[in-house]
Each structure stands twice: as C-alpha cells, then as structure tokens.
Amino acid sequence: MTGALYAVIPAGGSGTRLWPLSRSAAPKFLHPLGGGSRSLLQSTVDRLGPLVATKETLVVTGVAHAAGVARQLSDVPTGNILIEPSPRDSGPAIGLAAAVLHHRDPDAVMASFASDHVVRDQEAFVRTIRTAVELAGTGLLVTVGMTPTRPETGYGYLRRGGPLAVDGTYEVVAFAEKPAYEVARSYVDSGDYLWNASMFVWRTDVFLAELARELPELHAGLQEIAAAWDGPDANAVLGRIWPTLTKISVDHGVMEAAATRGMVGTVPADFGWSDVGDYDSVAQVAPPAPGQPVILGDAEKVLAIDSADAVVVPGSDRLVAVLGMPGAVVVDTPDAVLVCPRSRSQEVKFVVEALKAAGRTDLF
C-alpha cells in the first residue's frame, strides 16, 4: 500500500546554453520552449494534472526565480513553493521537498520532475508514472529511464539489470556519467542502458532512510529545516542551516550507492521526452516545415531567406533578417545578440563563462 501522491518540481539553474534568451533572473523553464504558448514550467504542471492535484504540487526554486514561479503557477499554494536561499544542487533541493512532505504526511509518495523537459505523448507519460508509483510501493527508489534513440553524450545513463515484481520494470545496477561518443554508442548497441531523465518516484520514508545512510549530516539538517518549515521560525532555521548543507546531486549523494544495494528500480519509457538543453534540442522539439526556420516568438519580426532549419528568436522590437544561413542560430534580445551554428549549440555556455570572466554581470 502507498500513501497520497505528491509532485515535486525542482526549478533551478540558469540554462546557460540557451543564452541570451535564458538568463539567471529569467531561466529557460520560465520560457515557452516546448512548441506552445505555455512555459516549460507550466507545461510540467499541466502534464501532471491527471496524476496529482495542483494543491499537492511543490516547487523548489531559488530566491531570484520565486516571484516568476509564483506568477506563472498562481494555483499552487504559496506554502508549496519552497525557496532555497542559495543553490546547493539537486540533493538538498529534492531532499528538502522529501523532508517537508514527510513532516506533513508520513505516508507520502513523491514524484520528482525537472521543470525544463518536454513530453510529447501525454498518455504514455501518465501510464509510466502510474507504474513507477506501483513499483515505489514495494519500497524501492524508482527512476524513469528513457529508451535511447541515438548515442547521446549530453545525458547520463542507467544500466538496467533483471526484471522486478511489477510488470515492465527492472533493477538499476549502475549509474553512468555523460559518456564520450563511442562509449555512448556501445551503451545504445548493448540494449542494457537507458537515458537518465532525472524523474524519480519513491516513498518519502524510504528516500529519507537512504539519505540518512549516505549523508547523515545533510539528512539531519534537512529534518531540522522541515520540522520548522510551516512554523514562525522557518526563515531563521533555514538561514542558519542551509549554507552548511553538502552541495551534491541526488544521483551522486543517494542513488548510486542505493543501486549497489539493489534499492533502485526503473521503468523504461518512450513518451517523446526531450531535455531542452540548447537551441538544437529546441528545434527538435518544434521542427519547422520543410525548408523553413524554427521561429520562437513573433514570426512577423523575422525575414528568413534560404535559411532552412535555422533557429531564430526575435526578442526585440526590430526585424531580424536571416539570409543564406541554413542551420544557424540567431537570437536577438534588447541587450545581446547570439549567432552560431546549431551544431555548436552546447558551446553557448562558454559565452556565458567568458562574460562572467569579464565581469559582465549585466548580461547573464
């Protein structure tokens, strides 16, 4: 038996590979990059509708993003927007949500979904998560693994083992970092590996027990914060403890070690998932008509000639004309313009690094 299901949406980061559209104060999850008018964050909440009521949805976000999150998710209770004083990676963020939920409902089951992903097949997504919830009820930490369609160097991988008691689910025997291309190809060819989509489902008591085993100091700090969260001393306790917490991802901090003890299961899935991490992946999510560019924004502000498969973002009041640039990325904002090949989209983060090194804090 399992308790009530709650959704947790970590909404952090600045999406540096989508600069200059995505900035530290207006990160990618607040933008409509999934081919519709709703932001990635709003679309994440929308797809969870058949599974979880809005009042049972929690968002973990940073101080700089809290106002934007609250504006876009007006139906989410204010007390369910958990604000981190500073980024400490996914371990403390997801751990905080688990601890707060467990204090509110000791029988809670939580399902965690990144705020910046795209899912094309809604029905398959819902079926997958319901299977994951069933598997989590057996006392395992569950991660959804995407069936890989190509060698991908930008994703982490899960190595699956034998089948588990719930039909269509498998043990996870190892986590693998983002690999080199040849290694990624061997993973795909073997049929034993899945993309790690950072979608997790578990009973909060099970996760917190694993957190206490692997990172006892982090567990103790989060428990103290959670105990005070809904009371008058919440801000004081959070401000005192949060800066002392270990900065670590949930995979490194908990999941990898749990997998070695047979505590992690996976549901292989194929529901048209995309981690919208750069302009090339944006174009794959919303492919254009043959011979046309992908336009994010007001198409009347774009004049494209002989520029098939380009990605054009008109973000200012001027016309953006693109001539003879197939497969290019052209992003126009009021204070910065980016031009690069789509094939080098992942390298846009180096532009942000160069701006930081130059002290141009006004531009990132």
C-alpha positions as CSV (number, residue, x, y, z in Angstrom):
1,M,0.0,0.0,0.0
2,T,1.1,3.6,-0.7
3,G,0.0,6.9,0.6
4,A,-1.1,10.0,-1.3
5,L,1.0,11.1,-4.3
6,Y,2.6,14.5,-4.4
7,A,4.6,16.1,-7.3
8,V,7.9,17.9,-6.7
9,I,9.3,20.1,-9.4
10,P,12.9,21.4,-8.9
11,A,13.1,24.7,-10.8
12,G,16.6,26.0,-10.7
13,G,19.6,26.8,-12.8
14,S,20.0,29.5,-15.5
15,G,20.1,27.5,-18.7
16,T,23.4,28.9,-19.9
17,R,23.3,27.0,-23.2
18,L,20.2,29.0,-24.1
19,W,21.7,32.4,-23.5
20,P,20.8,35.2,-24.2
21,L,17.2,34.2,-24.1
22,S,17.7,32.4,-20.8
23,R,19.3,34.5,-18.0
24,S,19.9,34.0,-14.3
25,A,16.8,36.1,-13.5
26,A,14.7,34.6,-16.3
27,P,15.8,31.0,-16.8
28,K,14.7,28.7,-19.5
29,F,11.9,27.0,-17.5
30,L,10.0,30.3,-17.5
31,H,10.0,30.5,-21.3
32,P,7.7,28.7,-23.8
33,L,10.3,26.5,-25.5
34,G,8.1,23.4,-26.0
35,G,6.3,24.4,-29.1
36,G,3.3,26.0,-27.4
37,S,2.3,29.2,-25.5
38,R,2.9,27.7,-22.0
39,S,6.3,27.9,-20.4
40,L,8.2,24.7,-19.7
41,L,7.4,25.0,-16.0
42,Q,3.6,25.5,-16.7
43,S,3.7,22.6,-19.2
44,T,5.3,20.4,-16.5
45,V,2.4,21.1,-14.1
46,D,-0.1,20.7,-16.9
47,R,1.0,17.1,-17.7
48,L,0.9,16.1,-14.1
49,G,-2.8,17.1,-13.9
50,P,-4.2,13.5,-14.4
51,L,-1.9,12.3,-11.6
52,V,-1.6,15.0,-8.9
53,A,-3.9,17.9,-7.8
54,T,-2.3,21.3,-8.0
55,K,-2.6,21.7,-4.3
56,E,-0.4,18.6,-3.9
57,T,2.3,20.0,-6.1
58,L,5.5,21.5,-4.6
59,V,8.1,23.6,-6.5
60,V,11.7,24.0,-5.2
61,T,13.2,27.2,-6.6
62,G,15.7,29.9,-5.8
63,V,15.2,33.4,-4.5
64,A,15.8,35.0,-7.9
65,H,13.1,32.8,-9.5
66,A,10.4,32.7,-6.8
67,A,8.4,35.6,-8.0
68,G,8.3,34.4,-11.6
69,V,7.4,30.9,-10.4
70,A,4.6,32.3,-8.3
71,R,3.2,34.4,-11.2
72,Q,3.2,31.5,-13.6
73,L,1.8,29.0,-11.1
74,S,-0.9,31.0,-9.3
75,D,-2.9,27.8,-8.5
76,V,0.0,26.3,-6.5
77,P,-0.4,27.2,-2.8
78,T,2.2,29.7,-1.6
79,G,3.3,27.3,1.1
80,N,4.2,24.8,-1.6
81,I,6.8,27.0,-3.2
82,L,10.0,26.0,-1.3
83,I,12.6,28.8,-1.7
84,E,16.3,27.9,-1.4
85,P,18.4,30.7,-0.1
86,S,21.2,29.6,-2.4
87,P,21.8,26.7,-4.9
88,R,23.1,23.5,-3.3
89,D,22.4,21.1,-6.2
90,S,19.7,18.5,-6.5
91,G,20.5,16.6,-3.4
92,P,19.5,19.3,-0.9
93,A,16.7,20.5,-3.2
94,I,14.9,17.2,-3.6
95,G,15.8,16.2,0.0
96,L,14.2,19.4,1.3
97,A,10.9,18.6,-0.6
98,A,11.0,15.0,0.7
99,A,11.6,16.1,4.3
100,V,8.8,18.8,4.2
101,L,6.4,16.3,2.6
102,H,7.2,13.6,5.2
103,H,6.6,16.0,8.1
104,R,3.2,16.9,6.6
105,D,2.3,13.4,5.5
106,P,4.4,10.5,6.8
107,D,2.8,8.2,4.2
108,A,3.6,10.5,1.3
109,V,4.8,9.2,-2.1
110,M,6.7,11.9,-4.1
111,A,7.3,12.0,-7.8
112,S,10.0,14.5,-8.9
113,F,10.2,16.0,-12.3
114,A,12.6,18.6,-13.7
115,S,10.9,21.9,-14.7
116,D,12.5,22.2,-18.2
117,H,11.6,19.0,-20.0
118,V,9.2,18.3,-22.9
119,V,6.9,15.3,-23.2
120,R,5.0,14.6,-26.5
121,D,3.0,11.5,-25.5
122,Q,0.9,12.5,-22.5
123,E,-1.0,9.2,-22.2
124,A,2.2,7.2,-22.3
125,F,3.7,9.5,-19.6
126,V,0.8,9.0,-17.3
127,R,0.9,5.2,-17.7
128,T,4.6,5.2,-17.0
129,I,4.3,7.3,-13.8
130,R,1.5,5.1,-12.5
131,T,3.7,2.0,-13.0
132,A,6.5,3.9,-11.2
133,V,4.2,4.6,-8.3
134,E,3.3,0.9,-8.1
135,L,6.9,-0.1,-8.0
136,A,7.8,2.6,-5.4
137,G,5.1,1.0,-3.2
138,T,7.4,-2.1,-2.9
139,G,10.0,0.0,-1.1
140,L,12.3,0.9,-4.0
141,L,13.7,4.2,-5.2
142,V,12.4,4.4,-8.7
143,T,13.8,6.3,-11.7
144,V,12.2,6.6,-15.1
145,G,14.7,5.6,-17.8
146,M,14.2,6.8,-21.4
147,T,14.8,4.2,-24.1
148,P,17.7,5.8,-26.1
149,T,17.2,6.6,-29.8
150,R,20.8,7.6,-30.5
151,P,24.2,7.8,-28.9
152,E,23.9,11.0,-26.8
153,T,26.9,12.5,-25.0
154,G,24.8,15.1,-23.1
155,Y,22.8,12.6,-21.0
156,G,23.7,10.4,-18.1
157,Y,22.7,6.7,-18.4
158,L,21.2,3.9,-16.2
159,R,22.4,0.3,-16.6
160,R,19.4,-1.9,-16.1
161,G,19.5,-5.4,-14.6
162,G,16.9,-8.1,-14.3
163,P,13.1,-7.7,-14.1
164,L,11.3,-6.8,-10.9
165,A,8.0,-7.9,-9.5
166,V,6.0,-5.1,-11.3
167,D,5.5,-5.9,-15.0
168,G,7.7,-3.9,-17.2
169,T,10.1,-2.7,-14.5
170,Y,13.8,-3.6,-13.9
171,E,16.5,-3.3,-11.3
172,V,19.1,-0.5,-11.8
173,V,22.6,-1.9,-11.2
174,A,24.6,1.2,-12.0
175,F,24.5,4.9,-13.0
176,A,26.9,6.2,-15.7
177,E,28.1,9.7,-16.3
178,K,27.8,11.6,-19.6
179,P,30.0,9.4,-21.8
180,A,32.2,10.0,-24.8
181,Y,30.5,9.3,-28.2
182,E,32.0,5.8,-28.7
183,V,31.0,4.8,-25.2
184,A,27.5,6.2,-25.7
185,R,27.2,4.2,-28.9
186,S,28.3,1.0,-27.1
187,Y,25.6,1.7,-24.4
188,V,22.9,2.1,-27.1
189,D,24.0,-1.0,-29.0
190,S,24.0,-3.2,-25.9
191,G,20.4,-2.6,-25.1
192,D,21.2,-2.6,-21.4
193,Y,21.3,1.2,-20.9
194,L,18.6,3.9,-20.6
195,W,18.9,7.7,-20.6
196,N,18.7,9.1,-17.1
197,A,15.9,11.6,-17.3
198,S,16.0,12.7,-13.6
199,M,12.5,11.6,-13.0
200,F,12.1,10.0,-9.6
201,V,9.3,8.3,-7.6
202,W,9.6,7.0,-4.1
203,R,8.0,6.9,-0.7
204,T,9.5,9.7,1.4
205,D,10.3,7.5,4.3
206,V,12.4,5.2,2.0
207,F,14.3,8.0,0.4
208,L,15.0,9.8,3.7
209,A,16.3,6.5,5.2
210,E,18.7,6.2,2.3
211,L,19.7,9.8,2.7
212,A,20.4,9.2,6.4
213,R,22.5,6.2,5.5
214,E,24.6,8.0,2.9
215,L,24.7,11.6,4.0
216,P,23.7,11.7,7.7
217,E,24.7,15.4,8.2
218,L,22.6,16.5,5.2
219,H,19.7,14.4,6.4
220,A,19.8,15.9,9.9
221,G,20.0,19.4,8.6
222,L,17.0,18.9,6.3
223,Q,15.0,17.3,9.0
224,E,15.5,20.3,11.3
225,I,14.6,22.7,8.5
226,A,11.5,20.7,7.6
227,A,10.3,20.5,11.2
228,A,10.3,24.3,11.3
229,W,9.1,24.9,7.8
230,D,5.4,25.6,8.5
231,G,6.1,27.5,11.7
232,P,7.2,31.0,12.7
233,D,10.9,30.1,12.9
234,A,11.1,28.8,9.4
235,N,13.3,31.6,7.9
236,A,15.6,31.7,10.9
237,V,16.2,27.9,10.8
238,L,16.6,27.8,7.0
239,G,19.0,30.7,7.0
240,R,21.2,29.1,9.7
241,I,21.3,25.6,8.4
242,W,21.1,25.9,4.6
243,P,24.6,27.3,3.9
244,T,26.1,24.4,5.9
245,L,24.5,21.6,3.8
246,T,26.6,19.5,1.5
247,K,26.4,20.6,-2.2
248,I,25.8,17.4,-4.1
249,S,23.5,15.9,-6.7
250,V,20.8,13.3,-5.7
251,D,22.4,10.8,-8.1
252,H,25.9,11.1,-6.5
253,G,24.6,11.5,-3.0
254,V,22.0,8.8,-2.8
255,M,21.0,6.9,-6.0
256,E,24.4,5.5,-7.0
257,A,25.1,3.9,-3.6
258,A,21.5,2.7,-3.3
259,A,21.7,1.0,-6.7
260,T,24.7,-1.1,-5.5
261,R,22.4,-2.5,-2.7
262,G,19.6,-3.4,-5.0
263,M,17.4,-0.4,-3.8
264,V,16.8,1.2,-7.2
265,G,14.3,0.2,-9.9
266,T,13.4,1.7,-13.3
267,V,10.5,1.9,-15.6
268,P,11.8,2.0,-19.2
269,A,9.8,4.6,-21.2
270,D,9.3,6.1,-24.6
271,F,6.9,9.1,-24.4
272,G,8.7,11.6,-26.7
273,W,10.9,13.0,-24.0
274,S,13.4,15.8,-24.5
275,D,15.7,17.7,-22.2
276,V,15.5,21.1,-23.8
277,G,19.1,22.0,-23.0
278,D,20.2,24.0,-26.1
279,Y,18.9,25.6,-29.3
280,D,19.4,22.5,-31.3
281,S,17.2,20.5,-28.9
282,V,14.6,23.3,-29.1
283,A,14.5,22.9,-32.9
284,Q,14.0,19.1,-32.5
285,V,11.0,19.6,-30.1
286,A,9.3,22.0,-32.5
287,P,10.6,21.1,-36.0
288,P,9.8,23.6,-38.8
289,A,8.0,23.0,-42.1
290,P,10.4,21.7,-44.8
291,G,12.8,24.4,-45.9
292,Q,11.7,26.8,-43.1
293,P,13.4,28.0,-39.9
294,V,12.2,27.4,-36.3
295,I,10.9,30.8,-35.0
296,L,10.5,31.3,-31.3
297,G,8.4,34.4,-30.9
298,D,6.7,36.8,-33.3
299,A,7.1,35.4,-36.8
300,E,6.3,38.8,-38.3
301,K,9.6,40.1,-36.9
302,V,11.6,37.5,-38.9
303,L,12.5,37.6,-42.5
304,A,14.3,34.3,-43.4
305,I,15.6,33.5,-46.9
306,D,17.5,30.3,-47.8
307,S,17.9,29.6,-44.1
308,A,16.2,26.2,-43.7
309,D,16.4,24.6,-40.2
310,A,17.8,27.8,-38.6
311,V,16.6,28.8,-35.2
312,V,15.6,32.4,-35.0
313,V,14.5,34.2,-31.8
314,P,13.2,37.7,-32.3
315,G,13.3,39.2,-28.8
316,S,13.4,42.9,-29.5
317,D,11.3,45.4,-31.5
318,R,13.5,45.2,-34.6
319,L,13.2,43.0,-37.6
320,V,15.6,40.0,-37.7
321,A,16.6,39.2,-41.3
322,V,18.5,35.9,-41.9
323,L,19.9,35.3,-45.4
324,G,21.7,32.2,-46.6
325,M,22.2,30.7,-43.1
326,P,20.7,27.2,-43.0
327,G,21.2,25.5,-39.7
328,A,22.2,28.7,-37.9
329,V,21.1,30.0,-34.5
330,V,20.2,33.7,-34.4
331,V,18.9,35.1,-31.1
332,D,18.1,38.8,-30.8
333,T,17.4,40.4,-27.4
334,P,17.4,44.1,-26.4
335,D,21.0,43.9,-25.0
336,A,22.7,41.0,-26.7
337,V,22.7,39.0,-30.0
338,L,23.9,35.5,-30.5
339,V,24.8,33.9,-33.8
340,C,26.3,30.4,-34.1
341,P,25.8,27.1,-35.9
342,R,23.2,24.8,-34.5
343,S,25.9,22.1,-34.4
344,R,27.7,24.2,-31.7
345,S,24.6,24.9,-29.6
346,Q,26.0,23.2,-26.5
347,E,29.1,25.5,-26.6
348,V,26.9,28.6,-25.9
349,K,27.6,28.1,-22.2
350,F,31.2,29.1,-23.0
351,V,30.0,32.6,-24.0
352,V,28.4,32.9,-20.6
353,E,31.6,31.8,-18.9
354,A,33.6,34.4,-20.9
355,L,31.1,37.1,-19.8
356,K,31.5,36.0,-16.2
357,A,35.2,36.2,-16.5
358,A,35.0,39.7,-18.0
359,G,32.7,40.8,-15.1
360,R,29.7,41.4,-17.4
361,T,27.1,40.5,-14.7
362,D,24.6,42.7,-16.6
363,L,24.5,40.1,-19.4
364,F,23.9,36.8,-17.7
